[in-house]
């Protein structure tokens, strides 16, 4: 692997950037003057071989491979001033960087809980409570249509899960009156629900 090395300096003039051999073109051409040209040369020279290499690392996952190649090129661009310009090719360095990215991504996936695909979600059994909710709304609305005494006796007995004697004590009326009111309240409730197309 070509190890990044600091740029060469000319006494009294600061660092200079030489045109790397991997940048393409014949010797004697003017030095690369912009980062855009370096990036364009990187892509032109190494995109295809690097993509083929990363596709093998990702078991043919093209989307993941493209993301990894993009990240690798970005890292090469960031290291542009430190790359070993004497190397005949940057491919070994790029391949090592790409391989490390793949390893890092795999470690992140292993650290996360396993993802479930949509197919498993489609087969998952889900209790549909829509009918129960709708029935509850309709019954609540029907109870409002009853007289206050009928609503009161149904609340004190059936809806509060009390016996007739317990309800009689709470309401302060005889147990026989509670039984009678419950009977007529349920009959009235059935009529109201029937009007709404619901049966008890």
N, CA, C and O of each residue as an XYZ file, in Angstrom:
800
protein
N       0.836     -1.195      0.000
C       0.000      0.000      0.000
C       0.871      1.246      0.000
O       1.900      1.306      0.674
N       0.440      2.241     -0.771
C       1.169      3.503     -0.782
C       0.782      4.286      0.449
O      -0.390      4.622      0.620
N       1.723      4.583      1.302
C       1.450      5.293      2.549
C       1.503      6.778      2.291
O       2.450      7.266      1.675
N       0.487      7.519      2.758
C       0.521      8.968      2.545
C       1.789      9.578      3.126
O       2.203      9.247      4.237
N       2.397     10.475      2.355
C       3.628     11.141      2.799
C       3.449     12.635      2.645
O       2.717     13.074      1.758
N       4.095     13.427      3.481
C       3.952     14.881      3.354
C       4.455     15.381      2.011
O       5.336     14.774      1.402
N       3.883     16.506      1.548
C       4.289     17.081      0.264
C       5.724     17.572      0.309
O       6.249     17.905      1.371
N       6.352     17.612     -0.865
C       7.739     18.050     -0.938
C       7.809     19.565     -0.875
O       6.933     20.255     -1.398
N       8.820     20.069     -0.255
C       8.954     21.520     -0.122
C      10.198     22.013     -0.861
O      11.231     21.345     -0.909
N      10.056     23.210     -1.435
C      11.199     23.861     -2.065
C      11.655     24.964     -1.135
O      10.831     25.760     -0.686
N      12.974     25.040     -0.822
C      13.434     26.059      0.138
C      12.959     27.443     -0.236
O      13.150     27.912     -1.358
N      12.315     28.102      0.765
C      11.887     29.479      0.581
C      10.602     29.644     -0.186
O      10.134     30.772     -0.342
N       9.981     28.522     -0.694
C       8.755     28.685     -1.489
C       7.568     27.921     -0.915
O       6.471     28.005     -1.467
N       7.751     27.182      0.173
C       6.631     26.444      0.759
C       6.325     25.196     -0.042
O       7.032     24.896     -1.004
N       5.269     24.448      0.336
C       4.965     23.184     -0.332
C       4.518     23.392     -1.766
O       3.829     24.361     -2.086
N       4.926     22.456     -2.634
C       4.482     22.475     -4.018
C       3.790     21.166     -4.314
O       4.152     20.132     -3.753
N       2.797     21.194     -5.189
C       2.085     19.984     -5.569
C       2.557     19.546     -6.935
O       2.427     20.277     -7.917
N       3.116     18.322     -6.991
C       3.523     17.775     -8.278
C       2.366     16.992     -8.869
O       1.501     16.510     -8.138
N       2.344     16.863    -10.186
C       1.303     16.062    -10.834
C       1.604     14.596    -10.578
O       2.657     14.107    -10.988
N       0.702     13.881     -9.907
C       0.957     12.473     -9.650
C       0.873     11.650    -10.916
O       0.191     12.023    -11.871
N       1.589     10.500    -10.915
C       1.569      9.641    -12.095
C       0.182      9.081    -12.348
O      -0.199      8.836    -13.493
N      -0.591      8.873    -11.245
C      -1.912      8.284    -11.407
C      -2.930      9.262    -11.971
O      -4.050      8.869    -12.297
N      -2.551     10.542    -12.091
C      -3.505     11.544    -12.559
C      -3.733     11.459    -14.058
O      -4.630     12.132    -14.566
N      -2.959     10.659    -14.793
C      -3.166     10.477    -16.224
C      -2.431     11.533    -17.029
O      -2.021     12.565    -16.498
N      -2.270     11.261    -18.324
C      -1.627     12.230    -19.212
C      -0.136     11.987    -19.334
O       0.456     11.308    -18.494
N       0.484     12.544    -20.387
C       1.909     12.334    -20.649
C       2.748     13.221    -19.748
O       2.287     14.240    -19.232
N       4.028     12.791    -19.571
C       4.960     13.616    -18.778
C       5.165     14.947    -19.466
O       5.081     15.055    -20.690
N       5.432     15.947    -18.669
C       5.694     17.258    -19.252
C       4.469     18.145    -19.272
O       4.579     19.348    -19.509
N       3.264     17.551    -19.019
C       2.072     18.407    -18.957
C       2.154     19.287    -17.719
O       2.892     19.006    -16.774
N       1.383     20.344    -17.755
C       1.371     21.263    -16.603
C       0.835     20.542    -15.373
O       0.018     19.629    -15.494
N       1.288     20.944    -14.198
C       0.855     20.322    -12.948
C      -0.630     20.581    -12.707
O      -1.193     21.576    -13.163
N      -1.235     19.668    -11.986
C      -2.657     19.828    -11.657
C      -2.776     21.047    -10.756
O      -2.110     21.139     -9.725
N      -3.633     21.981    -11.157
C      -3.712     23.218    -10.399
C      -4.942     23.308     -9.518
O      -5.000     24.171     -8.642
N      -5.919     22.452     -9.717
C      -7.142     22.547     -8.915
C      -7.525     21.188     -8.371
O      -7.197     20.147     -8.941
N      -8.232     21.226     -7.248
C      -8.736     19.996     -6.646
C      -9.730     19.301     -7.557
O      -9.818     18.074     -7.565
N     -10.491     20.092     -8.336
C     -11.476     19.502     -9.242
C     -10.815     18.558    -10.243
O     -11.342     17.493    -10.564
N      -9.661     18.972    -10.720
C      -8.951     18.137    -11.710
C      -8.465     16.850    -11.056
O      -8.527     15.780    -11.663
N      -7.980     16.952     -9.816
C      -7.501     15.765     -9.094
C      -8.649     14.794     -8.892
O      -8.498     13.592     -9.110
N      -9.801     15.314     -8.473
C     -10.967     14.459     -8.246
C     -11.410     13.816     -9.557
O     -11.717     12.624     -9.594
N     -11.445     14.599    -10.625
C     -11.839     14.059    -11.934
C     -10.888     12.956    -12.371
O     -11.326     11.935    -12.903
N      -9.587     13.150    -12.153
C      -8.599     12.131    -12.510
C      -8.775     10.870    -11.665
O      -8.671      9.753    -12.171
N      -9.039     11.061    -10.385
C      -9.283      9.909     -9.507
C     -10.441      9.068    -10.029
O     -10.345      7.846    -10.147
N     -11.543      9.757    -10.338
C     -12.714      9.043    -10.824
C     -12.428      8.334    -12.145
O     -12.786      7.169    -12.319
N     -11.794      9.025    -13.057
C     -11.526      8.448    -14.372
C     -10.627      7.219    -14.278
O     -10.872      6.208    -14.936
N      -9.581      7.314    -13.452
C      -8.610      6.218    -13.344
C      -9.115      5.036    -12.524
O      -8.865      3.881    -12.869
N      -9.839      5.333    -11.421
C     -10.047      4.274    -10.429
C     -11.497      3.872    -10.155
O     -11.734      2.883     -9.461
N     -12.469      4.614    -10.682
C     -13.855      4.284    -10.355
C     -14.201      2.846    -10.733
O     -14.700      2.095     -9.895
N     -13.946      2.452    -11.974
C     -14.344      1.107    -12.427
C     -13.628     -0.015    -11.681
O     -14.298     -0.917    -11.177
N     -12.285     -0.003    -11.586
C     -11.645     -1.102    -10.860
C     -12.004     -1.132     -9.375
O     -12.145     -2.203     -8.784
N     -12.151      0.053     -8.779
C     -12.510      0.099     -7.367
C     -13.933     -0.414     -7.164
O     -14.207     -1.120     -6.194
N     -14.842     -0.061     -8.081
C     -16.220     -0.536     -7.989
C     -16.279     -2.055     -8.100
O     -17.014     -2.699     -7.352
N     -15.515     -2.634     -9.024
C     -15.490     -4.087     -9.170
C     -14.974     -4.746     -7.891
O     -15.491     -5.780     -7.469
N     -13.963     -4.151     -7.283
C     -13.382     -4.678     -6.045
C     -14.401     -4.617     -4.899
O     -14.582     -5.586     -4.163
N     -15.061     -3.462     -4.763
C     -16.007     -3.279     -3.652
C     -17.260     -4.125     -3.846
O     -17.838     -4.593     -2.865
N     -17.691     -4.330     -5.081
C     -18.841     -5.205     -5.327
C     -18.589     -6.613     -4.796
O     -19.501     -7.267     -4.291
N     -17.343     -7.074     -4.913
C     -17.011     -8.398     -4.346
C     -17.076     -8.356     -2.824
O     -17.508     -9.322     -2.195
N     -16.650     -7.245     -2.230
C     -16.670     -7.126     -0.764
C     -18.093     -7.044     -0.218
O     -18.355     -7.468      0.907
N     -19.015     -6.494     -1.022
C     -20.394     -6.295     -0.553
C     -21.346     -7.351     -1.100
O     -22.564     -7.176     -1.054
N     -20.803     -8.429     -1.610
C     -21.617     -9.543     -2.140
C     -22.587     -9.065     -3.227
O     -23.722     -9.534     -3.308
N     -22.126     -8.126     -4.059
C     -22.913     -7.678     -5.202
C     -23.940     -6.603     -4.913
O     -24.735     -6.266     -5.791
N     -23.946     -6.054     -3.707
C     -24.897     -4.990     -3.360
C     -24.415     -3.679     -3.998
O     -23.532     -3.006     -3.466
N     -25.011     -3.330     -5.145
C     -24.515     -2.192     -5.922
C     -24.693     -0.866     -5.187
O     -23.804     -0.015     -5.224
N     -25.835     -0.684     -4.521
C     -26.074      0.574     -3.805
C     -25.026      0.783     -2.710
O     -24.457      1.866     -2.578
N     -24.784     -0.264     -1.933
C     -23.778     -0.163     -0.868
C     -22.391      0.066     -1.469
O     -21.606      0.861     -0.954
N     -22.099     -0.643     -2.569
C     -20.788     -0.506     -3.209
C     -20.575      0.920     -3.703
O     -19.488      1.474     -3.541
N     -21.599      1.516     -4.301
C     -21.472      2.895     -4.800
C     -21.209      3.868     -3.650
O     -20.396      4.785     -3.769
N     -21.912      3.654     -2.533
C     -21.702      4.517     -1.363
C     -20.272      4.397     -0.835
O     -19.657      5.391     -0.449
N     -19.757      3.176     -0.824
C     -18.402      2.944     -0.296
C     -17.354      3.537     -1.228
O     -16.387      4.144     -0.768
N     -17.539      3.368     -2.533
C     -16.597      3.947     -3.502
C     -16.614      5.473     -3.376
O     -15.565      6.116     -3.409
N     -17.800      6.039     -3.234
C     -17.921      7.501     -3.084
C     -17.160      7.969     -1.840
O     -16.415      8.947     -1.892
N     -17.354      7.263     -0.723
C     -16.672      7.630      0.522
C     -15.156      7.468      0.372
O     -14.389      8.281      0.889
N     -14.731      6.425     -0.329
C     -13.294      6.192     -0.548
C     -12.682      7.328     -1.357
O     -11.606      7.826     -1.027
N     -13.378      7.737     -2.424
C     -12.892      8.843     -3.258
C     -12.832     10.144     -2.447
O     -11.911     10.946     -2.606
N     -13.809     10.333     -1.593
C     -13.831     11.530     -0.752
C     -12.627     11.553      0.186
O     -12.002     12.594      0.385
N     -12.315     10.405      0.752
C     -11.150     10.328      1.645
C      -9.853     10.549      0.877
O      -8.929     11.180      1.389
N      -9.778     10.032     -0.354
C      -8.584     10.247     -1.183
C      -8.430     11.733     -1.496
O      -7.321     12.267     -1.469
N      -9.545     12.398     -1.794
C      -9.506     13.834     -2.090
C      -9.027     14.611     -0.869
O      -8.230     15.540     -0.996
N      -9.518     14.228      0.329
C      -9.091     14.917      1.548
C      -7.606     14.728      1.823
O      -6.954     15.600      2.396
N      -7.078     13.576      1.407
C      -5.658     13.279      1.625
C      -4.801     13.705      0.431
O      -3.610     13.398      0.385
N      -5.395     14.407     -0.529
C      -4.718     14.749     -1.780
C      -3.312     15.279     -1.632
O      -2.427     14.884     -2.392
N      -3.078     16.162     -0.680
C      -1.752     16.746     -0.511
C      -0.760     15.826      0.161
O       0.438     16.106      0.168
N      -1.246     14.721      0.731
C      -0.356     13.816      1.466
C      -0.124     12.490      0.757
O       0.667     11.673      1.229
N      -0.793     12.262     -0.361
C      -0.647     10.977     -1.054
C       0.758     10.828     -1.623
O       1.401     11.814     -1.984
N       1.220      9.606     -1.698
C       2.557      9.302     -2.203
C       2.551      9.429     -3.723
O       2.084      8.535     -4.429
N       3.066     10.532     -4.209
C       3.041     10.789     -5.644
C       4.018      9.925     -6.416
O       3.937      9.847     -7.642
N       4.939      9.275     -5.724
C       5.898      8.425     -6.436
C       5.312      7.047     -6.733
O       5.904      6.274     -7.487
N       4.142      6.727     -6.141
C       3.533      5.419     -6.372
C       3.009      5.339     -7.802
O       2.474      6.312     -8.334
N       3.171      4.174     -8.411
C       2.691      3.979     -9.781
C       1.176      3.973     -9.835
O       0.590      4.358    -10.846
N       0.527      3.535     -8.743
C      -0.925      3.458     -8.703
C      -1.418      3.711     -7.285
O      -0.757      3.355     -6.309
N      -2.573      4.322     -7.191
C      -3.209      4.519     -5.894
C      -4.173      3.385     -5.559
O      -4.782      3.392     -4.489
N      -4.320      2.419     -6.451
C      -5.302      1.360     -6.252
C      -5.090      0.597     -4.937
O      -6.066      0.338     -4.233
N      -3.854      0.229     -4.582
C      -3.687     -0.478     -3.300
C      -4.171      0.356     -2.113
O      -4.799     -0.175     -1.197
N      -3.881      1.653     -2.127
C      -4.320      2.525     -1.033
C      -5.838      2.643     -1.016
O      -6.462      2.539      0.041
N      -6.439      2.865     -2.204
C      -7.888      2.982     -2.307
C      -8.588      1.692     -1.873
O      -9.603      1.737     -1.178
N      -8.049      0.554     -2.280
C      -8.639     -0.742     -1.920
C      -8.599     -0.948     -0.408
O      -9.556     -1.451      0.181
N      -7.491     -0.560      0.215
C      -7.380     -0.710      1.678
C      -8.388      0.178      2.382
O      -9.033     -0.253      3.337
N      -8.532      1.419      1.920
C      -9.502      2.344      2.521
C     -10.917      1.787      2.352
O     -11.700      1.778      3.302
N     -11.243      1.323      1.144
C     -12.582      0.784      0.878
C     -12.865     -0.424      1.764
O     -13.959     -0.565      2.312
N     -11.862     -1.296      1.898
C     -12.032     -2.496      2.730
C     -12.294     -2.113      4.186
O     -13.119     -2.734      4.856
N     -11.597     -1.098      4.669
C     -11.820     -0.649      6.052
C     -13.223     -0.079      6.236
O     -13.847     -0.288      7.277
N     -13.721      0.638      5.233
C     -15.077      1.191      5.302
C     -16.097      0.057      5.377
O     -17.044      0.113      6.162
N     -15.893     -0.983      4.543
C     -16.801     -2.141      4.551
C     -16.789     -2.798      5.929
O     -17.844     -3.135      6.466
N     -15.608     -2.979      6.500
C     -15.485     -3.604      7.828
C     -16.188     -2.751      8.882
O     -16.907     -3.278      9.731
N     -15.980     -1.429      8.827
C     -16.626     -0.527      9.792
C     -18.145     -0.599      9.686
O     -18.843     -0.629     10.699
N     -18.659     -0.626      8.443
C     -20.111     -0.698      8.247
C     -20.664     -2.010      8.784
O     -21.741     -2.040      9.379
N     -19.913     -3.110      8.568
C     -20.364     -4.408      9.065
C     -20.400     -4.422     10.590
O     -21.315     -4.984     11.192
N     -19.410     -3.807     11.202
C     -19.389     -3.735     12.670
C     -20.584     -2.935     13.194
O     -21.181     -3.298     14.208
N     -20.929     -1.848     12.503
C     -22.088     -1.052     12.915
C     -23.373     -1.866     12.803
O     -24.235     -1.804     13.680
N     -23.499     -2.641     11.702
C     -24.693     -3.476     11.524
C     -24.779     -4.539     12.609
O     -25.858     -4.810     13.135
N     -23.640     -5.144     12.945
C     -23.626     -6.180     13.974
C     -24.005     -5.622     15.337
O     -24.563     -6.333     16.172
N     -23.698     -4.340     15.563
C     -24.000     -3.713     16.850
C     -25.478     -3.351     16.970
O     -26.006     -3.232     18.076
N     -26.152     -3.175     15.808
C     -27.576     -2.826     15.823
C     -28.424     -4.084     15.895
O     -27.961     -5.154     15.498
N     -29.674     -3.987     16.397
C     -30.582     -5.134     16.347
C     -30.871     -5.486     14.893
O     -30.831     -4.622     14.017
N     -31.159     -6.749     14.645
C     -31.422     -7.206     13.279
C     -32.644     -6.497     12.712
O     -33.653     -6.320     13.395
N     -32.532     -6.093     11.438
C     -33.651     -5.429     10.781
C     -34.609     -6.473     10.239
O     -34.192     -7.543      9.795
N     -35.909     -6.152     10.277
C     -36.901     -7.063      9.726
C     -37.384     -6.521      8.406
O     -37.632     -5.324      8.261
N     -37.515     -7.405      7.454
C     -37.981     -6.992      6.139
C     -39.487     -6.793      6.133
O     -40.180     -7.205      7.063
N     -39.989     -6.159      5.080
C     -41.421     -5.901      4.960
C     -42.232     -7.184      4.878
O     -43.374     -7.227      5.335
N     -41.641     -8.247      4.290
C     -42.384     -9.500      4.138
C     -42.789    -10.069      5.492
O     -43.886    -10.613      5.622
N     -41.931     -9.957      6.502
C     -42.269    -10.457      7.830
C     -43.357     -9.602      8.469
O     -44.224    -10.119      9.174
N     -43.311     -8.296      8.225
C     -44.339     -7.415      8.777
C     -45.702     -7.710      8.165
O     -46.720     -7.644      8.854
N     -45.728     -8.037      6.868
C     -46.994     -8.324      6.209
C     -47.631     -9.586      6.758
O     -48.857     -9.692      6.803
N     -46.804    -10.560      7.183
C     -47.338    -11.823      7.703
C     -47.654    -11.748      9.190
O     -48.290    -12.651      9.733
N     -47.216    -10.681      9.855
C     -47.435    -10.569     11.299
C     -48.918    -10.408     11.589
O     -49.622     -9.663     10.908
N     -49.388    -11.126     12.623
C     -50.802    -11.034     12.972
C     -51.025     -9.790     13.824
O     -50.338     -9.560     14.819
N     -51.988     -9.011     13.409
C     -52.326     -7.780     14.119
C     -53.819     -7.819     14.425
O     -54.632     -8.051     13.530
N     -54.178     -7.594     15.681
C     -55.581     -7.587     16.061
C     -56.215     -6.295     15.577
O     -55.769     -5.197     15.911
N     -57.264     -6.450     14.783
C     -57.963     -5.279     14.257
C     -59.060     -4.892     15.250
O     -60.041     -5.615     15.425
N     -58.876     -3.749     15.889
C     -59.822     -3.290     16.909
C     -60.821     -2.278     16.351
O     -61.558     -1.651     17.112
N     -60.849     -2.118     15.046
C     -61.711     -1.111     14.442
C     -63.178     -1.344     14.786
O     -63.887     -0.412     15.164
N     -63.635     -2.606     14.651
C     -65.042     -2.908     14.932
C     -65.398     -2.635     16.385
O     -66.469     -2.104     16.679
N     -64.488     -3.003     17.302
C     -64.752     -2.770     18.732
C     -64.857     -1.284     19.045
O     -65.733     -0.856     19.798
N     -63.956     -0.504     18.461
C     -63.971      0.945     18.695
C     -65.254      1.560     18.127
O     -65.890      2.400     18.764
N     -65.616      1.129     16.929
C     -66.826      1.661     16.294
C     -68.067      1.316     17.119
O     -68.945      2.156     17.320
N     -68.128      0.063     17.594
C     -69.258     -0.360     18.417
C     -69.337      0.471     19.702
O     -70.420      0.874     20.125
N     -68.190      0.719     20.309
C     -68.145      1.508     21.545
C     -68.658      2.930     21.319
O     -69.380      3.476     22.153
N     -68.279      3.525     20.182
C     -68.726      4.886     19.854
C     -70.241      4.907     19.659
O     -70.925      5.812     20.137
N     -70.758      3.897     18.951
C     -72.198      3.846     18.671
C     -72.998      3.644     19.962
O     -74.023      4.296     20.165
N     -72.526      2.734     20.844
C     -73.225      2.481     22.107
C     -73.203      3.723     22.985
O     -74.212      4.062     23.604
N     -72.058      4.407     23.046
C     -71.966      5.642     23.843
C     -72.958      6.682     23.334
O     -73.615      7.363     24.121
N     -73.060      6.798     22.015
C     -74.001      7.748     21.421
C     -75.440      7.343     21.725
O     -76.286      8.193     22.004
N     -75.711      6.036     21.670
C     -77.070      5.540     21.954
C     -77.438      5.774     23.411
O     -78.588      6.094     23.712
N     -76.480      5.621     24.322
C     -76.754      5.866     25.749
C     -77.170      7.308     25.994
O     -77.986      7.580     26.875
N     -76.614      8.232     25.219
C     -76.980      9.654     25.374
C     -78.443      9.901     24.993
O     -79.074     10.852     25.455
N     -78.963      9.011     24.132
C     -80.352      9.179     23.679
C     -81.363      8.672     24.715
O     -82.559      8.935     24.587
N     -80.896      7.950     25.735
C     -81.788      7.431     26.771
C     -82.147      8.517     27.777
O     -81.512      9.570     27.837
N     -83.174      8.235     28.560
C     -83.540      9.165     29.632
C     -82.461      9.122     30.704
O     -81.700      8.157     30.776
N     -82.385     10.153     31.536
C     -81.346     10.215     32.561
C     -81.467      9.078     33.565
O     -80.449      8.571     34.036
N     -82.715      8.653     33.912
C     -82.882      7.560     34.872
C     -82.402      6.231     34.282
O     -81.799      5.421     34.985
N     -82.667      6.010     33.010
C     -82.191      4.789     32.349
C     -80.653      4.785     32.253
O     -80.013      3.769     32.524
N     -80.073      5.925     31.866
C     -78.603      6.025     31.808
C     -78.005      5.767     33.186
O     -77.017      5.045     33.313
N     -78.600      6.354     34.211
C     -78.097      6.236     35.574
C     -78.099      4.784     36.049
O     -77.126      4.327     36.649
N     -79.174      4.064     35.787
C     -79.275      2.680     36.257
C     -78.333      1.755     35.485
O     -77.784      0.816     36.062
N     -78.137      2.010     34.181
C     -77.188      1.185     33.409
C     -75.752      1.457     33.856
O     -74.935      0.540     33.925
N     -75.453      2.711     34.155
C     -74.116      3.047     34.659
C     -73.863      2.409     36.014
O     -72.752      1.960     36.295
N     -74.900      2.367     36.864
C     -74.741      1.839     38.220
C     -74.668      0.312     38.241
O     -74.149     -0.264     39.196
N     -75.180     -0.350     37.205
C     -75.193     -1.825     37.191
C     -74.220     -2.380     36.155
O     -73.087     -2.721     36.493
N     -74.643     -2.471     34.920
C     -73.875     -3.154     33.864
C     -72.530     -2.483     33.610
O     -71.501     -3.158     33.579
N     -72.524     -1.185     33.429
C     -71.278     -0.496     33.078
C     -70.297     -0.410     34.240
O     -69.096     -0.253     34.018
N     -70.787     -0.511     35.477
C     -69.906     -0.476     36.656
C     -69.679     -1.872     37.233
O     -68.989     -2.026     38.241
N     -70.258     -2.886     36.595
C     -70.088     -4.283     37.010
C     -70.532     -4.493     38.470
O     -69.821     -5.096     39.275
N     -71.744     -3.968     38.785
C     -72.291     -4.140     40.127
C     -73.526     -5.037     40.073
O     -74.200     -5.144     39.049
N     -73.797     -5.667     41.196
C     -75.033     -6.446     41.311
C     -76.200     -5.488     41.513
O     -76.004     -4.302     41.778
N     -77.427     -6.018     41.384
C     -78.624     -5.199     41.579
C     -78.642     -4.623     42.995
O     -78.946     -3.446     43.183
N     -78.319     -5.448     43.985
C     -78.329     -4.978     45.378
C     -77.284     -3.885     45.612
O     -77.559     -2.906     46.305
N     -76.076     -4.048     45.030
C     -75.032     -3.021     45.173
C     -75.462     -1.711     44.516
O     -75.251     -0.628     45.064
N     -76.070     -1.828     43.331
C     -76.542     -0.634     42.624
C     -77.666      0.048     43.406
O     -77.731      1.275     43.470
N     -78.545     -0.755     43.995
C     -79.646     -0.188     44.782
C     -79.099      0.620     45.954
O     -79.614      1.687     46.287
N     -78.061      0.098     46.561
C     -77.447      0.803     47.691
C     -76.801      2.116     47.235
O     -76.929      3.142     47.903
N     -76.103      2.076     46.087
C     -75.446      3.276     45.554
C     -76.488      4.325     45.153
O     -76.325      5.510     45.441
N     -77.562      3.878     44.486
C     -78.575      4.811     43.991
C     -79.567      5.233     45.084
O     -80.251      6.248     44.948
N     -79.639      4.448     46.171
C     -80.576      4.788     47.252
C     -82.017      4.486     46.909
O     -82.929      5.158     47.392
N     -82.233      3.464     46.067
C     -83.602      3.056     45.698
C     -83.724      1.551     45.927
O     -82.706      0.866     46.023
N     -84.955      1.017     46.016
C     -85.140     -0.408     46.256
C     -84.582     -1.261     45.108
O     -84.542     -0.819     43.960
N     -84.155     -2.479     45.430
C     -83.596     -3.407     44.433
C     -84.607     -3.717     43.338
O     -84.232     -3.857     42.174
N     -85.887     -3.827     43.695
C     -86.926     -4.110     42.698
C     -87.023     -2.994     41.665
O     -87.231     -3.255     40.480
N     -86.873     -1.764     42.111
C     -86.910     -0.614     41.192
C     -85.716     -0.654     40.246
O     -85.838     -0.347     39.060
N     -84.548     -1.041     40.792
C     -83.338     -1.146     39.959
C     -83.571     -2.182     38.859
O     -83.266     -1.929     37.694
N     -84.127     -3.387     39.237
C     -84.380     -4.445     38.245
C     -85.316     -3.949     37.149
O     -85.084     -4.171     35.961
N     -86.369     -3.279     37.573
C     -87.358     -2.790     36.613
C     -86.738     -1.764     35.658
O     -86.962     -1.827     34.449
N     -85.968     -0.832     36.192
C     -85.351      0.210     35.357
C     -84.315     -0.379     34.396
O     -84.209      0.040     33.244
N     -83.548     -1.367     34.897
C     -82.556     -2.007     34.014
C     -83.279     -2.674     32.837
O     -82.844     -2.553     31.692
N     -84.375     -3.372     33.118
C     -85.121     -4.053     32.051
C     -85.574     -3.048     30.991
O     -85.348     -3.253     29.798
N     -86.217     -1.957     31.435
C     -86.725     -0.969     30.483
C     -85.599     -0.164     29.816
O     -85.727      0.248     28.663
N     -84.506      0.055     30.541
C     -83.365      0.778     29.955
C     -82.732     -0.038     28.830
O     -82.378      0.510     27.786
N     -82.590     -1.359     29.046
C     -82.005     -2.217     28.000
C     -82.934     -2.300     26.787
O     -82.474     -2.318     25.645
N     -84.231     -2.349     27.040
C     -85.176     -2.386     25.921
C     -85.091     -1.095     25.113
O     -85.113     -1.128     23.883
N     -84.993      0.040     25.803
C     -84.883      1.328     25.109
C     -83.557      1.417     24.339
O     -83.500      1.951     23.231
N     -82.498      0.882     24.956
C     -81.177      0.904     24.305
C     -81.188      0.066     23.035
O     -80.603      0.462     22.026
N     -81.855     -1.101     23.076
C     -81.932     -1.954     21.877
C     -82.655     -1.233     20.742
O     -82.263     -1.340     19.580
N     -83.704     -0.504     21.083
C     -84.455      0.237     20.054
C     -83.601      1.335     19.421
O     -83.608      1.519     18.204
N     -82.864      2.064     20.272
C     -82.009      3.150     19.764
C     -80.914      2.572     18.863
O     -80.617      3.120     17.802
N     -80.313      1.447     19.303
C     -79.253      0.823     18.501
C     -79.804      0.258     17.200
O     -79.136      0.322     16.167
N     -81.007     -0.291     17.236
C     -81.623     -0.832     16.022
C     -81.817      0.268     14.992
O     -81.646      0.041     13.794
N     -82.172      1.449     15.453
C     -82.306      2.591     14.556
C     -80.977      2.931     13.876
O     -80.945      3.449     12.760
N     -79.889      2.626     14.576
C     -78.547      2.895     14.043
C     -77.956      1.667     13.334
O     -76.795      1.689     12.925
N     -78.735      0.619     13.190
C     -78.294     -0.578     12.476
C     -77.399     -1.485     13.280
O     -76.630     -2.254     12.703
N     -77.476     -1.419     14.612
C     -76.637     -2.257     15.482
C     -77.530     -3.080     16.365
O     -78.546     -2.590     16.859
N     -77.156     -4.363     16.578
C     -77.929     -5.216     17.500
C     -77.032     -5.653     18.651
O     -75.835     -5.879     18.476
N     -77.645     -5.769     19.851
C     -76.903     -6.240     21.023
C     -76.863     -7.751     21.043
O     -76.283     -8.341     21.954
